Amino acid sequence: MKMLSKMRNIGIMAHIDAGKTTTTERILFYTGKSHRIGEVDDGEAIMDWMEQEQERGITIQSAATTTYWKDHQINIIDTPGHVDFTAEVERSLRVLDGAIAIFDAVRGVEPQTETVWRQASRYKVPCIGYVNKMDRMGADFFNVIEDVKNKLKISTVALQIPIGKENSFEGVIDLIKMEEIHWENNGEDMTFSPIAPQREEIAKQWREKLIDSLSGVSDIITEKYLAGEEIDPNLLKSEIRKAAINRDILPMFAGASRRNMGVQPVIDAIIDYLPAPDEIPPAIGNIIKKEEMHETSIPCDPNGYPLGLVFKIQNDREAGSLCYVRMYSGSFKSGASLYNIGKKKRERANRILRMHSNKSDPMDSLTAGDIGVIIGMKLAQTGDTVGTEGWPVLLEKMQFPEPVISISIESKTISDQDKLKDILAILSKEDPTFSIRENEETGQLIISGMGELHLDVLVTRILKEFKLGAKVGNPQVTYRESISRANEHSENFSRILAGKENTAGITLRVEPAKRGSGNKYILTAKTVSGKNEIPANILEAIERGITGAFSSGIVLGYPCIDITASVTDIQYSELTGTEFAFEACASMAFDEACRNASPILLEPIMAVDLNSPHEFIGEVMSLVTQRGGQILSMNSKMDGDEIKAQAPMEKMFGFMTSLRSVSQGRASFSLEFSHFEKKSER
C-alpha cells in the first residue's frame, strides 16, 4: 500500500483554451504514462476521449488518470473550462487536495478563471499557478502575475521567470536554485546552466521579491533575511510548501506546453508544494445518531472505518455505472459489500478500477486518500456517501447551480419513446445539472441544462452515442415562481375512499424569503391542542406534501423558489387522520396560500463576459444593451477589451450569431447564471 505522503490528488483548472488538456498530455508523456503526445488540435488528446471532445476541441467531462513521478503517485483530474460544464469542475474540486491553475500568458485572468478560482476558494484547495503560452504574440509573464494578484486577491510569488518571450522564449530561470533551464529533444531533455551575465540583475531582483513575499508569511525566512544570511534552497522550498498549503501564496511558473517547455518543473512543483491527503484539514461530516446529526471530523486513516464520496458517475455500456469515489477513511475491498449511508441501502463493489482516462487497471482495494472507480453500485448518485453501517457519517453534499435553459425532445417513433426516457435517465444520473420533466399538457419531454452548448452536447450524445433518432424543439427559458407578500391559510381535507374516511386539517403561513436563499420548511405545531403528540409518519407526510408543492409551482407550474412555509397548526384525529390525507391537504394548503400571496414570475439573469478587439467595442456594447443587458464594467487589455454585463436569458438566444456579425467573428463571450429577478414587462 502506497504511503499517504507519496500521494497527490490534483486537478487542472482554467478558462477555456488556456491549455489545460495540452499541459495534462505533456505531464502524462513525461511521467511515462503515455508513449506519445496527444494533441487537442488534432483530436488525439488522451484525456479528451469522448468523440465530441475530439470534434469540438474542448473538454466536456472531467477525466481521471493516475501517473507516477519520482516515487510519488499522482491522481490527476482534467476539468472542463467551458462555463456550461461548471458542474464537472465543482465536483472535481470537491475531492481534490490541490490544483494547478493555468493562465494564458496573453489574456491573463479570464472570466471562467475567476469562476473556478471562487470554487477552489470555497473548498480551500491549495494551488500553484502556471503561465502557459509564453511563446505567443503578446505574452507577458509579469503582467499576468499582477493581473492574478489584483483580480484573484492572492499573493503571487514567481518561483521562475521566463528567458525571452513570444518567438524568442527559450527557457526559464529557477529563482530557488538560481540557474537557467532550457529544453531540448522535444522537451524530454532539460539542461541546467549558470545564469547568463546579462540576466543576473533581473534574476536577483525577482529572487529578492520571492524572499520578501515569503518573509511576510514565514518567521524563519524573516529572521534569516534580516540577519543577512544566505537562505538554503531546501528551507525556501519547505516554507513555500507551508505557505502554499495554507493558501497564503500562489507559486507561479512559466512555460509553453505546446512547444514542450516548462512542464517538468510543474510536475516537480506538484510533489514539492501541493499537499498529500493527510496534510490537509480532515474532511467534515455529519454522524447520524438516533435520527439527529452531529458534526464530526474524518481523519485520513487507512485503518479507520471505510468512508468515501461518490463524486461522479459515468455510464459504460458493458459495465453499467462507473462510480468515481474519493476515499476519506479506511478502505473498500473488491467484491465486498458497501453501505450507501444517505439511501440506507446495501450495495456491492463488484470490481475496483484505477482509471487512465477511458482505460482502466483492476485494483484489489481502494484506500483512504485515493481516487478510483467502483463498479456494481446500482443506486449511487453524485454526492452520495458510501461507508459502513457501524459508522453512519454523511459527507457534505455538493451544491450545483439551477438549470436555466430548456428544450423539448421526442423520439421519432412511438416505439422509441421508452428507450429515450431510459437514455435521459442515464444522462441525468451522470450530470447533476441536467434535469427532465414531462409537460402534462402536451406529453412532451422537457430537458433542462446550463446553456445552449450543454444541451447541444447532450442531444448529440443521444443521436450519436446512443444512436436514437430524436426531434428537438427550440430553446426555452426556465422561469421560477415566488411570492411577494406573506399570507396564512387554513385548509381542511375530507374524502371517503374504499369506505374509509380520510381527514386532515392544516394551517400554513407562507412568506417571501431573501432572493437566492432557497425554500425553507418550518414545523412549529407538533401536538394537537398542546396535548397529544402527532405521529412522526403524519409529520413526514405533511413535509412531503409541501416540499413536493415547491417543485410544482403556483400559477404557471414553474418551480417555486425563496419561499418560507411554516405549519402553525394541525387538526389530527387518530381515527380518520391518514398519511394520504395530510400529504394532499399540505399540498392544497400551500397552493391556496401562495395564490393569495401576490405570486410573481422570476426570470434567470445571466452574467455575460465578453472579449472584443478595441475597434468593435462600441458595436458589441450596443448589442448587449439592445438585448436588455446592463454593462457593469469594462477593462482594457493589450489585445482587446473585457466587458462584464448582465442580461435576461430569454434575450440571449442566438447572441453568438449577432456578435460574430458585428465583430467579424473576432469577439467571444461566455454566459453564466447569475440570479433570478422579477420578470419585467418588456
N, C-alpha and C positions, 0 to 999 in steps of 0.2 A: 504493500500500500504506500502510495507516494506521500511524503511528509507535506503537511499543510503549508509550511514555509516555502516549499518549492512549487507552489501552485499559484496561478494568476487567472482571475476571471475578468476579462476586459472586453470593452465594446469600442467600436469606432463610430464616431458621430460627427455630423457636419451638415452644411447646406447641400442641396442637390448640386452635383457637378464639381464638388471641391476635390474629389479624387479618393473617396473612401474605399471603394471596391478596388481601384488600381493599387492603392497602398496595401490593402489586405493581400492581393495577389502576390505582391513583392514579398511580403512577410512570409507567406506560405512557401514561396520559391527559395528564399534564403535560409529558411529553417529546415529545408529538405522535405517538406510535406508534399510539394508538387515538383515535377521534373521539368516543367516548362512554365513560362509566364503567360497566363491568360489575359487577354486584353478586352476591356469593356467595349472599345470601339469596333473590335472585330466580332463581338458577340460570343467571345470564348472565355469569359471570366468564370473561374471555377465557382466562386461564391454566388454569381448570378446564374443559377442553374435552371430557373423557370424559363420556358420558351419565350414568354412575354418580356422577361427581364432582358433577354438577349436581343429581342427585336427592338425594344424601346430604348435600350442602353441605360436603364435605370434599375435601382434595387427596389423590389416591391416587398419581399418577405425578408425578415432578419434571418440570416443563415448562420448556423453554428458550426464551428470546427475546432479541432484540438491539434496543437502542434507542440514541438519541444525545442528549447533553445538553452544551451549551457546548463543542462541537467534540470531545467525547470519545465513544468507542464503549463502551457498557456491555452486556456479556452477562450476563443475569440468569437464575438458575435458582430457581424457586419450589418448595420442597421440602414433602413432607407433614409434618404434625405428629403424626399418629397413630402410636403405638409399633409397630403391626403392619407399618408400611411403613418400618421403620428402614433397610432396605437402600437405599431410594431416597435417604435423607438421606446415608448413608455414601458412596455412590458419587458424589453431588454434591459433598460436602465434599472428597473426594479430589482433585478437579480445580479447585477454586476458589482464588482468590488472596485473597479477603476475604469477609466475610459481615455481614449486618445481623441482629442478634439482637433479636427483638421480644418485649417483656414486656407482660403485661396490667397496666394501672395499678391494678386492684383486687386481682388474685391474686398479682402479683409473680412470683417464680421458682416454676414448677410442675414436676412430676416429669419430663415429657418435655423441658423446657428444660434440665434437668441432664444428661439423656442426650445431647442434641445438642451441648451445651457440651463434654462429655467427648470426643465425636467430633471437634469442631473443635480441641480442645486436642491430640488425638493427631496431627492433620495440621498443627498450628501455624498455624491460619488466623486472621489478624488480624480483629478485629470492631469494629463500632460498635453501640451499644445504642439502641433506640427504644422509649420507654414509650408504648404505644398506649392508646386508650380512656380518655383523660383526661376525657371528658365523662360517664363512667358513675358511678352512685351508688357511693360508697366509694373512688373513685380517689384515690391518694396517691403523687405522683411521688417525694417524698423518702423515703417508706417503701420503695418499690421499689428505690431506689438503695442503701439499707442492706441490703436483702434480697439483692440481687445481689452486693454486696461480701462478705457473710457466707457465702452458700451457694456461690457460684462462685469464691470466693477470688481476686478480681481487684480492682484499684484502680479504682473507678468515678469518673469525672470529669464533672460536669454542665457541658455547653457551653451549655445553655439551662435556664431554669427556667420553669414554667408561670405564666400570669396567670390566677388563679382555678382552680377545679376543679369537677367534676360539671357541673350545669346552667350554672354561671357561668364555665366555661372559655372564654376569649375570645382567647387568643393565647399567645405566649412572649416571654421576654426573652433576647436574644442576649448572652451574657456575654463574647464576644470583642469585638464592636463596641459593646457596651453601648447597645443600642437595643431598642425593642419591635417585634414583628412581629405584625400582625393580618391575617386573611384575609377577602376579600370576593368576591362574584360567583362562587359555587360553588367557592371556594377557588382560582380562577385568578389573582386579583389579590392581591398581597401589599402591605401598606402598612407603611412603616417610620417610626417616630416616636421622639422622645426618651423616656427612661424617666419615667413619671409620678412626681411628688414622693413620693406615699405608698408607692411601690415601690422608691425609690432605696436605702433602707437594706438591704433583703434582697438586692437585686442586688449591692451592694458586698460583702456578707458572702460570697455564693456566688462572686463574682469572686476574692476572697481565697482561698477554698478551692481554686478552679481553679489559681491560681498556686502555692499551697502544694503541692498534689499533683504539679504538673508539676515544681517545683523538686527534688522527690525523685528524678526521673529525668533532669533536664536541668541541666548545669552553667551554661550560658549564662543560663538563667532565674534560677538561684540567685544568680549574681553581680549581675544587674540588680536583683533583688528586695532583696538585702542592701544594695545601694548606694542604694536608694530611687528608682531610675529608673523612668520610665513605660515600659511594655513595649508595643512596636509590635504591632498585631494580626497582621501578616504573620509576624513572628517567632514569636508564640504558635502560629499555625497550623502553621508548619513544624516546631516542636518537638513539638506534639501529634501530627503525622503520624508523626514518627520513633518516638515512644513507642507509638503505636497499632500500627504495623507490627511493632514488637518484642514486642507483646502485654504491654507494661508497664502500660498503662492501657486502660480501656474508656470512650471518649467517649459521653456519654448525651444523648439528645434526647427531646423530648416532643411529643405530638400526639394527634389524634383522626381517624384516616384516614377513618372512615365519614362524618364531617362535613367532609371535605376540608380539614383543618387540620394543618399541621406536616410535610407530605410534601416540599415543595421543598427545605427546608434539609437533609433527609436525602439527597436526590439530590446536593446540593452536597457533603455530607459523604463520599459515595462517592468523588467525584473528589478532594476535599481530603485525606482521611485513610486511604483504603484503597489498597493498592499496585497498581502496574502489573505486568504479568507479569515484567518484568526487574528489579523491585525486591525480589522475594522470593528466598530462597536457591535455587540451582539444584536441579532435581529430581535424585534419586539413582537410578541404575540399575545393573544388573549386565551388564558386557560379557562375551560368551561367546568365549573363545579356547581352541581345542583341547579342547572339552567342559568347560573349567573356567570358573568365574565370577570376575570381578574387579570390585570396585565402582568406579564412575566417576560424575562429576557431569556434568549436562547443561545447559550454558548456554543461555539462551533467545535463540538467534541465528537470525533468519530465513534467513541464508545458510549455516547448518550442514547437517549430514546430517538428512534428514527423520526425525522420531520423534514418534509420538502414542500416546495411550492411549484405547482403546475403553472408555468408562465407562458406557454404557447402550445397550441395543438395544431397538428398538420395531418391532413388526410393522405393515407397511402392506399392505393388500390388493392394491394395484396395484403399488407399488414394491418390495415384499419387505421385507428387513431394513433399517431405518434405523439406521445405526451412528453414535452420537454420539461424536465424537472431540475430545479436547483435545490440541492440538499443543504440544509442548515444544521442538522444534527444527526448523529447515528448513521446507519446505513441500511439499504434495501438490497436483498439478495435476489438474483434472478430466479424466478419460479416461486418466490414467496408471496404470501398474501399481504395486502396493504389495507389501510382503513381511510376512507375519504371522510375527513372529520366534519366538514360542513354538511355533507349529504347524509352522514351517519350510515354509510354503506361500505361493505367489504368489496375489495377489488383484488385482482391478481396481476403481479408483474411477470407476465409470461417470459418476456425477454428484456434485457437491458442493453442498450447500444451506445457506443461512443460515436457521435456524428462527425462526418467530414463533408460539409455542405449536404449534398443529397446521397452520399455514400455512407457506409457505416461499418463499424467493427463491433463484435459482441463483447460484453463485459460480464464478469461474474457478479459484481456488486457495484452499487453507486453509494459513495461515502460522503460524509459531511464536507462541505466546501466545493464539491464537484458539480458539474453540469452534465446531464446525459438524457437519453430518451428511454422511456418505459413503454413497452408495447403490451397491450392486454387490458388496459383500463377503458371500460366502455362508458362510464358515467361522468368521467372527469371533464371539467371545463376550465378555461383560462381563469386563473385566480384561486383555484381550489387548493386546499392544504391536504397533503397526504401524510399519514403517520401511523400511530398505533392507538388502540382504544385505551391503553393504560395511561396515556399522556395526551389527552384531547386538547391540543393547543391550536388555535386558529391564527394564521399569519394574516397581516393586514391585506385586504383585497386591493387590487389595482383600480385606479379611477380612470375611466375612459370618457372622452367627450361625446356629446349627443350627436347622432347623425342629423344632417341638416338638408339633405337633398334626396329626393325620391324619384323612382321611375316605375312604371307598370311593366310587368313582364308576363308573357303567357306562352305556353308551348304551342307549336304549330299544329299539333294534332291532339285530340282529346285523350287519346291513349297514353300520351307522354306527360299528361298533367301531374300524375302522381310521381313520376320519375323526376320532374322538375322540382317538386316540393322536397323530395329526398336530397337532391343536389343542393338546394338552397339551405336545407338544414345542416348539411356538411359544411358549407361555406360559412354559415353564421356561427357554427361551433369553433371554426378556425379563427374567425375575425370578430372580436367583441364590438367593433364599431359598425357592423353590418347587421341590419335588422329586417325582418319580413313580417308583413301583416296582410290579411285578406280584406279587400274592400267589400263590406257586407252588401252594399247596393249593387255593385257591378260584378262581384265574384272574382275580380282581377287580383293577382298577387302584386303587392306593392313592396319594392325593396328600397331600403334607405342606406345612405353611406355618407362619407365625409366630404365628397366633392365629385366633380364630373369625371376626373381621371380614375378615382377609386371605383366608381360604378362601371366605368368603361372596362377596367381591368377585370372586374368580377364577371361582367357579361361575356367578355372574350373568353374567360376560363370556361364558362358554361357551354359556349358554342364550340370551342376548340378542344379543351382538355376533356370535357365530359361528352363531347360530340352529340349535343342535343340542339335541335332547331328551335329557336325561340323568337317571338316578336317583342320588340321593346318600344315602350311609349316615350313621349317627350319628358325631359326632367321636370319635376315639380318641387316646389319648396315645401319643407316640412315645418308647419307652423306649430305653435303651442297655445294653450288657453290658460287663463288665470282669472282672478277676481280683483276688483278694485276697492271693495269695502267689506267690513265684517258683517256676518248675518248668523242668526241662530234659528234652527228649525227642529220641530218635534215630529217624528214620523211613527205611525203605527202600522203594523202589518198583521193581517189575519187571513189565512187560507185553509180550506179543508182539502186535504189530499189523501186519497185512499181511505176515506172515512175518519181521518185523524186531524184534529185541529192543530194548526201551527200558528203561534202568535209571537210577536216581538214589539217592543217599543223603545225608541232611542231619541235622545235629544242631542243634537250635534251643532257645534259652533265652528264656523269657518272664518278664517282671517287671512288677508294677504300677507305674505312673508316678504322679506327683503329680496330684491331681484338677484337671482343666482344662488340663493341659499337652499333651494330644493323644497320638496314636500316634507311635511312632518305630521306624524300621527301621535296624538296625546290621549291617554285614557285617564280621566280623573274619577270616574264612577266605577268602583269595583264591588260595591254591595248594593242590595235592594233596600232602599229607605234607611240606609245606615246600619242594617242588621245582618241579613243573610249574605254570605259571600256568593258571588256569581261564579259558576263553574268555569274552569280555565278554557274548556273547549268552546264555550259560548263567547268568551272574550276574544279567542283566536278567530272565531267566525266573523265577529264584528270587524276586527282588524283586516281580515281577508277582503271583506266587502268594501271597505274604504280604500285600501291600497289598490284593489282591483279597479275601483271607480276612478282613481287618479289617472290611470292609463287610458280610460275610455272617453274622456273629455266631458264638456258641459253642453255646449250648443252645437258645435260643428264636428265633434268627435275626435279632435286633436288631443294628444296627451296634455294633462294639466301640469303646471309647474308652480313652485313658490306659493303653495297654499298650506296653511296650518289647520288641521282638522282635529278638534277636541271633542271627545264624547263626554258630556257633562252629566247625563242621567240615563239609566237603563231600566226599563219596565220588564221584569222577568217573572215568568210563572213556571214552577217546577213541572206542572202537568202538561202545559202546552208549548213551553219555550223550546225551540229546536235550533240546531245549528243552521239549517237551511233558512229558517225564518229570519234569524238575526243577520245572516250574511246578506240576504235580499233587502232587509229593512235598512241596513247600514248603507248599501249602495243607493237605495232610493232617497234616503235622508241626505246623503252627500249631493246627489243630483239636484234635489229641490233647494237645498241651502245655497248652492253655488249659483243656480239660475236667478236667485233673488239677491245676489251679492254683486251686482253690476259686472257680469263677466266681460273679459276683454280678450282680443286676439293678439298674440305676440308673434313677431317675425324674427328670423335669425339675421343678425347683423354680422357681417364678415370684416375681419381685419385684412386690408389689402396692402400688400407690399409690392411696390413697382420699382424696376430699374430701367432707366431710359437714357439714351445718349443726350447730351446737352441740347442739340439742335431741335429735338422733338418734344422737349419738356412742356411747352405751352399746350400743344395739341393733346398730350397724354393727360395733363391735369384737367383740361376742359372735358375730356371724355369721361373722366371719373365723376365730375360734378354733374354732367348731363344724366348720369345714371343714379342720381340721388345720393352720391357719395360726398363725404366731408374730408378735406385734406387736413391731416393732423400735424404733419411735419415734413420738412424737405431737407435733405442733406446732400451737399455737393461733393463728389469724389473726382479723382483724376479721370476715370474712364466713363463718367456719367453721373446722373443724379438719382438719389434714392428718395422715394416718396412713401410715406406711411399714411393710409387713409382708412375710412370705414364706409361701408356701403351695404344696402339691403341685398340679401342673397338673390331675391327674385329679379333684381335688375342686372345681375352679373352673368346671366346665361349668355353665351356667345361673345363674351367680352374679349376673349383671345383673338377672334377674327377681326374685331374692330381695332384692337390695339396694334395688331400686325399691319393693318392698312394705314394707320396714321403714323407709324414709325418705320415703315419699310421693312417690317419684320425684325427690327433690332431691339425693341423694348421687350421686357419679360415681366411676369407678375406671379405672385402666389396668393392664394386665398386661405384664410384660417378662420374658423368660427370664433367670434368674439363674445357675443352675448345676445339675449333675446330682448326685444324692445317692443312697446305697443305699436301695432301697425298703423302707420299714418295714412290718411286718405290722400293718395297722390293722384 
